Amino acid sequence: PFLGGTHLPDITLIAPVYVQVDGEQRLIGFAANRAHHSDVGGMSPGSMPMATEIHQEGIIIPPVKLWEADRPNQVLLDVLLRNVRTPDERRGDLAAQIAANRTAIRRMQELIDRWGLSTTEEHIDALIAYAERIARATIKAIPDGHYEFTDRLDNDGVSDEPVPIAAMVTVQGDTITVDFTGSAQQTRGNVNAVAAVAKSATYYVVRCLMPEDAPMNHGTFAPVTVIAPEGTVVNARQPAAVAQGNVETSQRITDVVFGALATALPDIVPAASQGTMNNITAGGIDPRTGQPFAYYETMGGGMGARPELDGLSGVHTHMSNTLNTPVEAFEYAYPMRVNAYRLRDHSGGHGATRGGDGLVREFTFEVPTEVTLLTERRSASPYGLQGGEPGMRGENRLQHEGQENVLPGKVHFQATPGDKLTILSPGGGGWGKPDEENEAGR
């Protein structure tokens, strides 16, 4: 993570792109892809533990050759697979990543065969320059000025103290600088983000302001400067725990950058969405196979209301980048049941336009299961904008031996057969002052 990654479950594979040009092999670039692996070792199944240092979160993989001269590095592969709970799944996922890079290499060869190397490189450069022109035009349309916003994470999972994240957005002509000075120092818990996460979340916000069909490449982010002070929660130093930084802190970084820009672009920026990925990891021994299982999933929630449209309900927003697992596939793969999966009615914030509703998902554990929840917006609500009301906070509940208790947002526990876990995800914030007549009809 501290060398351009995100957190340990995200494994990046990079392959050189050699192509045939005039009978010779030429290196013209690199193909890369990144995939989240549902277990990479560490203290708990799913590799998203309540850790206080990165060594507890899983196996740390430095830049190293996994494949060379058309042969796998079998020693390295054996070491990796010995350190995870589900080696067959990991082997398959790594093979899929290798295949993805090979597809990219093949497609580049096809382009060069059709157009030639010189023309292909000219078009690549032109596409980067085009993206930069669009980005600069988008930024230039924002009024020059300094715009500030501060929001917070509920806590770091070790202390109950909130973790503030502050952003100062400076727009000057066709450039934008986002400065996170004033954010909390890195924490003992695992909400720390590495620099790449802070940059990625910031770039995402800028990309959201651009036309939908604008290309995304290096040129898109050339006019964007990100200042993330080292040793803070948005640019942690080793050996900080970082599992949540990629999935939860990234959400709050997005919220504060959008919040700052809402002053400059009040008729464009939406209210806060759910602001969490509602991470659930679970694992144990599956009695059907006698083998370990590791389950990891995120849950959608309410999208923030937009100036002219209600927020969508029950969707993944901003940094989550995932889809839900179909219930049938989930129950086939794991010794768990889904009892309920529905919208959380009326959880979106009221406003001239309303925030989207969150979700309710109830699980029953059929075997002894180790569970970790890493969730946010359980104490601080997703904010509304321009007079809109905040969305409803999320909630985690566990029913054990007939008694239901509300769990903390970040918690690790042992579930017993028959226990029921219910996740209620947050609603999105409302936008604009509620119109009493419209609200009465909703």
Secondary structure per residue as TSV (DSSP state, phi and psi in degrees):
chain	resnum	aa	ss	phi	psi
A	1	P	-	360.0	-33.0
A	2	F	T	-82.8	2.5
A	3	L	T	-119.5	37.6
A	4	G	S	100.0	2.2
A	5	G	-	-88.4	-159.0
A	6	T	-	-127.9	-68.8
A	7	H	S	-146.7	169.6
A	8	L	T	-61.3	-36.8
A	9	P	T	-64.5	-19.0
A	10	D	E	-85.6	108.5
A	11	I	E	-104.8	128.3
A	12	T	E	-105.7	129.6
A	13	L	E	-112.9	127.3
A	14	I	E	-121.6	132.6
A	15	A	E	-129.4	137.3
A	16	P	E	-68.4	142.6
A	17	V	E	-101.6	99.1
A	18	Y	E	-99.1	131.9
A	19	V	E	-128.9	157.2
A	20	Q	E	-84.4	119.5
A	21	V	E	-131.2	116.4
A	22	D	T	53.3	40.6
A	23	G	T	80.7	2.9
A	24	E	E	-119.5	150.8
A	25	Q	E	-82.6	125.7
A	26	R	E	-123.6	134.6
A	27	L	E	-84.4	117.1
A	28	I	E	-115.4	-4.5
A	29	G	E	163.3	-160.2
A	30	F	E	-138.0	144.8
A	31	A	E	-103.1	139.4
A	32	A	E	-143.3	147.0
A	33	N	E	-147.4	155.4
A	34	R	E	-129.4	134.0
A	35	A	E	-134.2	141.2
A	36	H	E	-83.4	125.1
A	37	H	-	-100.0	134.4
A	38	S	S	-71.7	-9.4
A	39	D	-	-158.5	129.1
A	40	V	-	-130.2	33.5
A	41	G	-	87.2	-155.8
A	42	G	S	91.5	-171.8
A	43	M	S	-73.3	-21.2
A	44	S	S	-146.2	154.2
A	45	P	T	-56.9	139.2
A	46	G	T	94.0	-13.5
A	47	S	S	58.4	34.9
A	48	M	-	-128.5	58.7
A	49	P	-	-82.3	170.3
A	50	M	-	-80.4	69.9
A	51	A	-	-93.1	160.6
A	52	T	S	-119.6	-1.7
A	53	E	S	-154.5	156.4
A	54	I	G	-64.6	-27.5
A	55	H	G	-65.4	-18.9
A	56	Q	G	-83.8	-11.2
A	57	E	S	-90.8	-14.0
A	58	G	S	148.2	-171.8
A	59	I	-	-76.6	133.6
A	60	I	-	-96.3	121.0
A	61	I	-	-108.5	110.6
A	62	P	-	-76.7	172.8
A	63	P	S	-59.7	118.0
A	64	V	-	-154.1	151.6
A	65	K	-	-79.8	119.0
A	66	L	S	-88.8	-24.9
A	67	W	E	-143.6	135.9
A	68	E	E	-150.2	134.1
A	69	A	T	52.6	45.2
A	70	D	T	63.9	22.0
A	71	R	E	-134.3	139.7
A	72	P	E	-71.8	149.9
A	73	N	-	-80.3	88.7
A	74	Q	H	-64.3	-35.1
A	75	V	H	-62.8	-47.5
A	76	L	H	-62.1	-44.4
A	77	L	H	-61.0	-41.0
A	78	D	H	-63.0	-41.3
A	79	V	H	-62.8	-45.6
A	80	L	H	-60.0	-48.5
A	81	L	H	-71.5	-24.6
A	82	R	H	-74.4	-15.6
A	83	N	T	-103.9	12.3
A	84	V	S	-124.8	160.9
A	85	R	S	-83.4	-24.1
A	86	T	-	-126.8	72.5
A	87	P	H	-63.5	-35.2
A	88	D	H	-64.6	-41.9
A	89	E	H	-63.0	-42.3
A	90	R	H	-65.0	-40.3
A	91	R	H	-60.9	-43.9
A	92	G	H	-65.4	-41.1
A	93	D	H	-67.9	-39.7
A	94	L	H	-63.5	-39.4
A	95	A	H	-62.4	-38.2
A	96	A	H	-65.0	-39.2
A	97	Q	H	-65.5	-41.5
A	98	I	H	-60.8	-43.4
A	99	A	H	-62.9	-37.0
A	100	A	H	-63.0	-44.6
A	101	N	H	-64.6	-39.0
A	102	R	H	-64.6	-34.9
A	103	T	H	-63.6	-42.5
A	104	A	H	-61.4	-42.3
A	105	I	H	-63.4	-42.8
A	106	R	H	-63.2	-41.3
A	107	R	H	-66.9	-37.2
A	108	M	H	-63.9	-40.4
A	109	Q	H	-61.7	-39.6
A	110	E	H	-63.7	-40.6
A	111	L	H	-62.0	-44.9
A	112	I	H	-69.6	-36.7
A	113	D	H	-60.8	-34.7
A	114	R	H	-82.9	-43.0
A	115	W	H	-110.9	-16.0
A	116	G	-	89.9	154.5
A	117	L	H	-66.1	-45.0
A	118	S	H	-61.2	-47.5
A	119	T	H	-64.9	-40.8
A	120	T	H	-61.6	-45.2
A	121	E	H	-67.3	-34.9
A	122	E	H	-62.2	-42.0
A	123	H	H	-69.9	-35.4
A	124	I	H	-61.9	-47.9
A	125	D	H	-61.6	-39.3
A	126	A	H	-65.7	-38.2
A	127	L	H	-66.7	-39.1
A	128	I	H	-64.9	-44.4
A	129	A	H	-64.7	-38.2
A	130	Y	H	-63.2	-44.5
A	131	A	H	-61.9	-38.9
A	132	E	H	-66.0	-40.4
A	133	R	H	-60.7	-43.2
A	134	I	H	-64.5	-43.0
A	135	A	H	-61.4	-45.5
A	136	R	H	-66.0	-37.6
A	137	A	H	-65.5	-38.7
A	138	T	H	-63.7	-45.1
A	139	I	H	-67.3	-38.3
A	140	K	H	-63.9	-24.8
A	141	A	T	-76.0	-11.5
A	142	I	S	-85.5	131.9
A	143	P	-	-57.4	136.6
A	144	D	S	-58.8	146.0
A	145	G	E	155.8	179.4
A	146	H	E	-112.0	128.7
A	147	Y	E	-129.8	127.9
A	148	E	E	-118.0	152.9
A	149	F	E	-161.4	143.1
A	150	T	E	-132.0	134.6
A	151	D	E	-134.2	-175.3
A	152	R	E	-147.9	154.3
A	153	L	E	-82.4	150.1
A	154	D	S	-57.3	-45.6
A	155	N	-	-174.3	-178.8
A	156	D	-	-102.3	4.3
A	157	G	S	89.4	-12.3
A	158	V	S	-109.4	-50.5
A	159	S	S	-100.0	158.8
A	160	D	S	-88.3	-1.2
A	161	E	S	-72.9	137.7
A	162	P	-	-65.1	156.9
A	163	V	E	-118.5	100.9
A	164	P	E	-74.5	145.2
A	165	I	E	-128.3	123.2
A	166	A	E	-116.5	143.7
A	167	A	E	-133.8	133.3
A	168	M	E	-112.5	115.9
A	169	V	E	-103.1	121.8
A	170	T	E	-113.7	120.7
A	171	V	E	-108.0	124.7
A	172	Q	E	-138.3	105.7
A	173	G	T	64.2	-121.0
A	174	D	T	-105.9	24.7
A	175	T	E	-126.0	155.4
A	176	I	E	-137.5	136.1
A	177	T	E	-122.2	130.0
A	178	V	E	-115.6	117.3
A	179	D	E	-114.3	120.2
A	180	F	-	-96.6	16.9
A	181	T	T	-58.6	134.7
A	182	G	T	103.3	-7.8
A	183	S	-	-74.0	160.6
A	184	A	-	-60.9	152.4
A	185	Q	B	-66.1	157.8
A	186	Q	-	-56.7	150.8
A	187	T	-	-110.1	167.8
A	188	R	S	-70.9	-36.2
A	189	G	S	-74.9	-178.5
A	190	N	T	-97.5	27.8
A	191	V	T	-86.4	2.1
A	192	N	-	-66.3	136.4
A	193	A	-	-105.7	148.0
A	194	V	-	-89.6	168.0
A	195	A	H	-58.2	-37.8
A	196	A	H	-62.1	-33.4
A	197	V	H	-69.3	-44.2
A	198	A	H	-60.5	-42.1
A	199	K	H	-66.1	-45.5
A	200	S	H	-60.0	-45.8
A	201	A	H	-63.9	-39.2
A	202	T	H	-66.7	-45.3
A	203	Y	H	-59.4	-37.9
A	204	Y	H	-59.2	-43.8
A	205	V	H	-61.7	-45.3
A	206	V	H	-61.2	-42.4
A	207	R	H	-61.8	-35.4
A	208	C	H	-62.5	-27.5
A	209	L	H	-80.7	-15.7
A	210	M	S	-83.3	163.4
A	211	P	-	-57.0	147.3
A	212	E	T	-60.3	-33.0
A	213	D	T	-91.5	8.2
A	214	A	-	-69.3	137.2
A	215	P	-	-69.2	156.1
A	216	M	-	-119.0	115.9
A	217	N	S	-159.4	-166.5
A	218	H	H	-54.6	-38.4
A	219	G	H	-62.8	-30.6
A	220	T	H	-57.8	-34.3
A	221	F	H	-108.8	3.2
A	222	A	T	-59.5	-35.4
A	223	P	T	-84.8	6.3
A	224	V	E	-109.2	126.8
A	225	T	E	-114.6	132.1
A	226	V	E	-116.9	125.3
A	227	I	E	-110.8	111.3
A	228	A	-	-125.6	99.7
A	229	P	-	-57.9	133.6
A	230	E	T	-65.1	142.2
A	231	G	T	88.9	4.1
A	232	T	B	-103.5	174.9
A	233	V	T	-67.2	-13.9
A	234	V	T	-103.1	3.3
A	235	N	B	-162.7	70.7
A	236	A	-	-77.2	153.3
A	237	R	-	-95.2	154.9
A	238	Q	T	-60.7	148.0
A	239	P	T	-100.8	43.2
A	240	A	-	-58.3	145.5
A	241	A	-	-75.2	136.3
A	242	V	-	-133.3	8.9
A	243	A	H	-56.0	-44.5
A	244	Q	H	-80.8	-18.4
A	245	G	I	-56.6	-39.0
A	246	N	I	-73.8	-31.8
A	247	V	I	-105.3	-28.1
A	248	E	I	-111.8	-47.8
A	249	T	I	-65.0	-33.7
A	250	S	H	-58.6	-36.9
A	251	Q	H	-63.9	-41.1
A	252	R	H	-74.8	-32.8
A	253	I	H	-58.9	-45.1
A	254	T	H	-58.0	-44.8
A	255	D	H	-61.2	-42.0
A	256	V	H	-74.4	-33.7
A	257	V	H	-70.2	-43.6
A	258	F	H	-61.3	-42.5
A	259	G	H	-60.0	-40.6
A	260	A	H	-65.6	-43.2
A	261	L	H	-71.3	-17.7
A	262	A	H	-62.2	-27.8
A	263	T	H	-68.1	-39.3
A	264	A	H	-80.7	-31.2
A	265	L	-	-128.0	64.2
A	266	P	T	-64.3	-23.4
A	267	D	T	-98.6	11.6
A	268	I	T	-123.8	-44.6
A	269	V	-	-74.8	131.3
A	270	P	-	-80.2	165.3
A	271	A	-	-67.7	171.2
A	272	A	-	-66.2	136.2
A	273	S	-	-82.5	-172.0
A	274	Q	-	-56.2	-28.4
A	275	G	-	74.1	23.1
A	276	T	-	-159.1	158.2
A	277	M	-	-103.0	-3.3
A	278	N	-	51.2	55.9
A	279	N	E	-69.3	129.5
A	280	I	E	-125.0	121.9
A	281	T	E	-122.7	143.4
A	282	A	E	-150.6	149.3
A	283	G	E	-165.8	163.2
A	284	G	E	175.2	-149.9
A	285	I	E	-110.2	125.7
A	286	D	E	-83.0	114.2
A	287	P	T	-64.8	-18.8
A	288	R	T	-71.3	-26.4
A	289	T	T	-120.8	-18.8
A	290	G	T	74.6	9.3
A	291	Q	E	-110.4	156.0
A	292	P	E	-64.2	148.3
A	293	F	E	-125.4	151.5
A	294	A	E	-139.2	119.8
A	295	Y	E	-114.0	133.3
A	296	Y	E	-138.5	131.3
A	297	E	E	-152.0	156.2
A	298	T	-	-115.4	159.9
A	299	M	-	-121.0	141.0
A	300	G	-	-71.8	177.1
A	301	G	B	-162.2	-153.1
A	302	G	-	-88.5	136.2
A	303	M	-	-84.0	146.2
A	304	G	-	-65.2	146.2
A	305	A	-	-64.6	147.1
A	306	R	-	-105.5	160.9
A	307	P	S	-52.3	-32.6
A	308	E	S	-122.7	2.1
A	309	L	S	-140.6	144.6
A	310	D	-	-63.7	153.9
A	311	G	-	-71.6	151.6
A	312	L	-	-73.9	152.7
A	313	S	S	-104.7	143.4
A	314	G	S	62.1	43.7
A	315	V	B	-126.9	158.2
A	316	H	-	-80.1	138.2
A	317	T	-	-128.7	150.4
A	318	H	T	55.0	-111.4
A	319	M	T	-87.2	4.2
A	320	S	-	-73.8	-40.3
A	321	N	-	58.2	33.2
A	322	T	-	-139.5	164.7
A	323	L	-	-113.9	160.8
A	324	N	-	-78.8	150.5
A	325	T	-	-80.0	127.4
A	326	P	-	-56.3	141.3
A	327	V	H	-57.6	-41.5
A	328	E	H	-62.1	-42.6
A	329	A	H	-67.4	-39.4
A	330	F	H	-61.0	-49.5
A	331	E	H	-69.8	-26.7
A	332	Y	H	-71.6	-36.1
A	333	A	H	-86.7	-26.1
A	334	Y	S	-131.5	151.4
A	335	P	S	-80.9	60.2
A	336	M	E	-142.9	156.9
A	337	R	E	-123.2	150.3
A	338	V	E	-105.4	114.6
A	339	N	E	-87.6	-30.8
A	340	A	E	-151.1	143.5
A	341	Y	E	-153.6	103.8
A	342	R	E	-153.8	171.4
A	343	L	E	-72.8	147.5
A	344	R	E	-94.2	90.2
A	345	D	T	-57.2	140.6
A	346	H	T	64.5	23.6
A	347	S	-	-90.9	-12.6
A	348	G	S	-75.4	147.6
A	349	G	-	-70.5	142.3
A	350	H	-	-72.7	156.2
A	351	G	S	175.3	-177.1
A	352	A	S	-57.4	-36.8
A	353	T	B	-124.1	145.5
A	354	R	-	-98.6	148.8
A	355	G	-	-70.2	151.3
A	356	G	-	-68.8	156.1
A	357	D	-	-83.4	151.3
A	358	G	E	-80.1	-166.5
A	359	L	E	-120.4	158.9
A	360	V	E	-122.0	127.4
A	361	R	E	-136.0	125.9
A	362	E	E	-116.9	128.3
A	363	F	E	-112.5	150.3
A	364	T	E	-118.4	131.3
A	365	F	E	-89.4	129.6
A	366	E	S	-98.4	-13.0
A	367	V	S	-138.5	164.1
A	368	P	-	-56.3	126.5
A	369	T	E	-137.4	135.2
A	370	E	E	-91.3	124.2
A	371	V	E	-124.8	138.6
A	372	T	E	-128.2	131.4
A	373	L	E	-113.9	128.0
A	374	L	E	-123.8	96.8
A	375	T	-	-132.6	157.8
A	376	E	-	-130.1	179.2
A	377	R	-	56.9	39.0
A	378	R	S	-98.1	-15.5
A	379	S	S	-123.3	-34.6
A	380	A	S	-106.0	128.2
A	381	S	-	-79.7	154.1
A	382	P	-	-62.5	127.5
A	383	Y	-	-73.4	149.4
A	384	G	-	-92.0	167.9
A	385	L	B	-130.8	153.2
A	386	Q	T	54.6	38.5
A	387	G	T	93.4	-3.5
A	388	G	-	-72.3	154.6
A	389	E	-	-88.2	154.0
A	390	P	-	-67.7	157.3
A	391	G	-	-75.4	162.6
A	392	M	-	-72.4	140.3
A	393	R	-	-68.0	156.7
A	394	G	-	-79.5	169.9
A	395	E	E	-153.7	143.4
A	396	N	E	-119.2	129.1
A	397	R	E	-128.1	142.1
A	398	L	E	-125.8	125.1
A	399	Q	E	-102.6	115.9
A	400	H	E	-129.3	121.6
A	401	E	T	52.6	42.6
A	402	G	T	83.6	-6.7
A	403	Q	E	-108.0	129.7
A	404	E	E	-103.3	132.0
A	405	N	E	-126.8	148.5
A	406	V	E	-86.2	127.3
A	407	L	E	-92.8	155.9
A	408	P	-	-63.1	164.0
A	409	G	S	-66.5	-30.5
A	410	K	E	-123.5	115.8
A	411	V	E	-157.4	149.6
A	412	H	E	-124.8	132.8
A	413	F	E	-152.7	164.1
A	414	Q	E	-101.4	118.5
A	415	A	E	-92.0	144.6
A	416	T	-	-108.3	158.9
A	417	P	T	-54.0	131.3
A	418	G	T	97.2	-16.0
A	419	D	-	-63.6	145.1
A	420	K	E	-119.6	129.1
A	421	L	E	-111.5	128.2
A	422	T	E	-119.9	125.8
A	423	I	E	-108.8	124.4
A	424	L	E	-112.6	110.3
A	425	S	-	-84.9	155.9
A	426	P	-	-68.2	156.9
A	427	G	-	-91.0	162.9
A	428	G	-	-81.3	157.3
A	429	G	-	-72.5	155.1
A	430	G	-	-86.2	162.3
A	431	W	B	-126.1	128.6
A	432	G	S	80.6	155.7
A	433	K	-	-65.3	135.3
A	434	P	-	-61.2	138.6
A	435	D	-	-93.4	117.7
A	436	E	H	-57.6	-39.1
A	437	E	H	-67.1	-44.4
A	438	N	H	-65.6	-41.0
A	439	E	H	-64.0	-35.1
A	440	A	H	-66.0	-27.9
A	441	G	T	-88.1	0.5
A	442	R	-	-97.5	360.0
